[in-house]
Amino acid sequence: MQVTGGDALTAILEQLAADKRDGVIWQGQPVVTDEQVSSVDMKHRPPQATVRQCFDSRHWYPTLKSTGKRVTLPQQPLKYVVEATMRRSTTGQWVVAERLANRNQSC
C-alpha cells in the first residue's frame, strides 16, 4: 500500500475535483513497472528516498460518465517515467510527498 501526502496529495485531490466537476471517470487501470529506489537519505529529517518508476497508462483512460465516450487528451505519451520523493512519517511509514511525471522521458 502506498500512502500519499504533501504536494502529491494536493495535486491528486485537485485533479479528482476537476474530473468530478467535468463529469469524467477513469476506466481500466494503469500499470507501474521498473520501480527502483534511486536514492536514500536517512540523515535528512525526516528521512527521505527517491523512487523512479515507469507509468503505463495505455489501458487507463478518461471517459464521460454521461455517455461512456472516451475523452480526448492532449497529445502526450502514455508510458513515461515518474519520480517520487518519499518521506518517512513519525509512525515509520513511507509516504509519497512529491510526485513528478516526466512525460518527456519514455520508458
Secondary structure, DSSP 8 states (H G I E B T S, - for coil): --EE-HHHHHHHHHHHHHHHHHTEEEEE--EEEEEEEEEEESSSSS-EEEEEEEEE-TTEEEEETTT--B----S--SEEEEEEEEEE-TTS-EEEEEEEEEEEEE-
